[in-house]
Structure formats: C-alpha cells, structure tokens
Amino acid sequence: MIAVGCACFVLVVAGLAWLLGSPRLGILQVVVNGAESIPADQLVAKINGELDSRRLLFFHQRNRFLFDEAGLRAALSSTYSFESLSIERSCTLFGPGGCLLQVTVKEKTSQLLWKSGDRTYLADLQGVVTRELASEETEPLGRLPLLSDMNASPVVVGSSIASPEEISGIFLFHQRLRDEGISFHATGIDRMVGKWTAVETDAGYRILFDPVGDVTSQADHLNILLRDTVKDPSKLEYIDLRFGDHIYYK
C-alpha cells in the first residue's frame, strides 16, 4: 500500500514537473504591435527577459500556467509610459503546442527631450517623462526640442519634470526666437535658483526668461533690445527678460 502511494506521489510530481517545465506548454513567440518611437525589438527583449525570470524556484513564468500578466504589465510600465497597454495570450492544446504572446501598445505622444546628467529622456507636452533613451536613439530624435536639467536631478519614468504651462511657455518663446531669426540649440532649467530658464543661442549668449510669465511681452522686449540697443550680439554673455520692463544684459 505504501509502495502504491509512493508511486502515485512520484507520478504526480513527475506530471507536475512536466506540466510546468515542458517547452510545449510555454510562451514560444512574442509579437509587439503599435510601437513607434520605442524599437519593437527592445520591447520584445524586455518581455522575454521577464518571461525567463524564475517562478517556483526551478521554473520560469514563460510557462503558460506560471505566466504573471500583472507582473509583466508592471515591469513594462516601470520602464515605459503608455497611453494603453494590451496583453493577449493564445495557446494551442495539441500538436507542437506553445503560446503566442501579443502585446499591443499605444505610446504617449512624446514631444521633447529632457537631459539630466548623462541621461536623456522623452517627455510629452504635459511634462511627463515617457521613457529613457538609449544613446543610439538620441541622434534620430535630435529634431525634438532639448531641455536640460542644470541640477542633474534623478528622473523616474512617469514623473513630471515641468508643468504643462512651463512647456507651453517655452515652446511659445522658442517660436518667437525662430520668427526673429535667432538660432538656438538647448534650453536649461535650474530649479535651485527660482525661475531660471535660459535658452542657449548659437551665437554664444544665454537668454533668461520666465516661461509662466508674459512670454509675448518678454519676446517683444528682446526684439527691441536687439534692434535698437545691442549692435553686436556676438559680444553678449546674457540677456535677462524675467523682470518686466527692466531688461538686464551683459
């Protein structure tokens, strides 16, 4: 009787081990749809890494019975910021077996680059960081406006680096500079010294302005200063427009 019980136990354990470890019952293919600025192969690699993580000590969550959808969703959302994320799994019961995992994403619209220290991120018009960029991705996205954190503060994906009003004001000021033929390459923001936002012009001087103030008035003052007072902008170090009608420059 004991021998029969032991044999049944061994069979159950062996069956369970086969059930949880057989490749025929695993997720064998991953397909990503909807990725735009995020490389699809980068997402596939991230998903495969999660699927290969261990469950129940000896097994992996690639197995259809151990697959943790909530965990995968959390892992993806901690690295990327999506407007929507759909995860669907389809498996065959007979034949070669195996499951197809189909992940469909809709990215948040990313409209600017945020640089903090040696890291660069994508952020949307609400000032929310959507994801960190790999070094090889920054050049193709160089057409986007670049904002730099002068304090090199740590950045968390999904966090806010600026208010929508600040982003709107910065973009409006950028447009006014382009309208006046003033070329620039970056905008620095320093949170440690109050309202410190400065455009770095290609001529070598900075233009300090308040993006949540009257941007139109500040741009008008800049235009008048460069037209009537400053004859050679290349000799400038900075122009400070943050104090209403009082314009400071050096």
GIFEN-V235736 format. One record per run of one state. SS is the DSSP state (A for helix, B for strand, O for the rest). FROM is the first residue (numbers start at 1). TO is the last residue. If there is no record, write none. Layout:
BEGIN
ss:SS from:FROM to:TO
ss:SS from:FROM to:TO
END
This chain:
BEGIN
ss:O from:1 to:1
ss:A from:2 to:21
ss:O from:22 to:22
ss:A from:23 to:25
ss:B from:26 to:33
ss:O from:34 to:39
ss:A from:40 to:51
ss:O from:52 to:53
ss:B from:54 to:55
ss:O from:56 to:58
ss:B from:59 to:60
ss:O from:61 to:62
ss:B from:63 to:63
ss:O from:64 to:68
ss:A from:69 to:79
ss:B from:80 to:80
ss:O from:81 to:81
ss:B from:82 to:91
ss:O from:92 to:98
ss:B from:99 to:107
ss:O from:108 to:111
ss:B from:112 to:116
ss:O from:117 to:118
ss:B from:119 to:123
ss:O from:124 to:127
ss:B from:128 to:132
ss:O from:133 to:134
ss:A from:135 to:138
ss:O from:139 to:144
ss:B from:145 to:149
ss:O from:150 to:159
ss:B from:160 to:160
ss:O from:161 to:163
ss:A from:164 to:179
ss:O from:180 to:183
ss:B from:184 to:190
ss:A from:191 to:193
ss:O from:194 to:195
ss:B from:196 to:201
ss:O from:202 to:205
ss:B from:206 to:209
ss:O from:210 to:214
ss:A from:215 to:228
ss:O from:229 to:232
ss:A from:233 to:235
ss:O from:236 to:237
ss:B from:238 to:243
ss:O from:244 to:245
ss:B from:246 to:249
ss:O from:250 to:250
END
